[in-house]
């Protein structure tokens, strides 16, 4: 992981190490996604020789795990929780409720009927 992390981080926007790690994973995934897609295309192309396809499969399996899309997890930007996170607001349920009641989220208000 240290090989991908920036030498100097602005830690003001991150809550904990899990958010820093998730941010790093997102940046690494974005940088390596075209290469992964090219390798996957090569592997699936049956008109290519078997040796070429096998080499592409080996390269893909040897890439760092941070280049995989399954490594990215939606985390709360306020508390760093990984569960119960609303995608639209990138906040956990509890943080969403607190911020909505305080009026910090535009267009959201408590329902009453």
C-alpha positions in Angstrom: 0.0 0.0 0.0 2.8 2.4 0.8 4.0 2.2 -2.8 0.8 3.9 -4.0 0.3 6.4 -1.2 1.4 10.0 -1.9 4.5 11.2 -0.2 2.7 14.1 1.3 -1.0 13.8 2.2 -3.4 16.5 3.1 -5.0 14.8 6.1 -7.5 17.6 6.8 -10.2 15.9 4.7 -9.8 12.4 6.0 -11.2 11.0 9.3 -9.2 7.9 9.8 -6.7 5.5 8.1 -9.5 3.5 6.4 -10.6 6.6 4.5 -7.0 7.3 3.4 -6.7 3.7 2.3 -10.0 3.9 0.4 -9.0 7.1 -1.3 -5.7 5.5 -2.3 -7.5 2.5 -3.7 -9.8 4.7 -5.8 -6.9 6.6 -7.3 -4.9 3.4 -8.1 -8.0 1.8 -9.6 -8.6 4.8 -11.8 -5.0 4.9 -13.0 -4.8 1.2 -13.9 -8.3 0.6 -15.2 -7.5 1.0 -19.0 -4.6 -1.5 -18.6 -6.9 -4.0 -16.9 -9.6 -3.6 -19.6 -7.0 -4.2 -22.3 -5.8 -7.4 -20.6 -9.3 -8.6 -20.1 -10.1 -8.0 -23.7 -7.0 -10.0 -24.7 -7.9 -12.9 -22.5 -11.5 -13.1 -23.9 -10.5 -12.7 -27.6 -10.5 -16.3 -28.9 -9.0 -15.4 -32.2 -5.6 -14.7 -30.5 -3.1 -17.5 -29.9 -3.4 -19.4 -26.7 0.1 -18.3 -25.5 -0.7 -14.6 -25.8 -4.0 -15.1 -23.9 -2.2 -17.0 -21.2 0.5 -14.3 -20.8 -2.2 -11.7 -20.5 -4.0 -13.8 -17.9 -0.7 -14.1 -15.9 -0.1 -10.3 -16.1 -3.6 -9.6 -14.9 -3.3 -12.0 -12.0 0.0 -10.4 -11.0 -1.3 -6.9 -10.8 -1.7 -5.3 -7.4 -4.9 -6.0 -5.5 -5.6 -2.2 -5.3 -6.2 -2.2 -9.1 -9.3 -4.4 -8.7 -12.8 -2.7 -8.5 -13.9 -5.0 -5.7 -11.4 -3.4 -3.4 -13.2 -0.1 -3.4 -15.7 0.3 -0.6 -18.1 3.1 0.0 -17.2 4.8 3.3 -18.7 7.6 5.3 -16.8 10.8 4.8 -17.8 12.0 8.3 -17.1 8.9 10.4 -15.3 6.4 8.2 -18.0 3.7 8.6 -18.2 1.1 5.9 -21.8 -0.1 6.5 -25.1 1.7 6.1 -23.7 4.4 3.8 -26.0 6.3 1.5 -24.3 6.6 -1.9 -25.8 9.9 -2.8 -24.5 11.7 0.3 -21.5 9.4 1.1 -22.6 9.4 4.7 -23.6 6.7 7.2 -27.2 6.6 8.3 -26.5 8.2 11.7 -24.3 11.0 10.3 -26.9 11.6 7.7 -29.6 11.9 10.3 -27.6 14.3 12.4 -26.7 16.6 9.5 -30.2 16.5 8.1 -31.7 17.6 11.4 -29.2 20.4 11.8 -30.0 21.6 8.2 -26.6 21.0 6.8 -27.8 19.0 3.8 -29.7 21.1 1.3 -33.0 19.8 0.1 -33.4 17.3 3.0 -35.9 17.9 5.8 -37.6 15.7 8.3 -40.8 14.1 7.1 -44.0 14.7 8.9 -47.5 13.5 8.0 
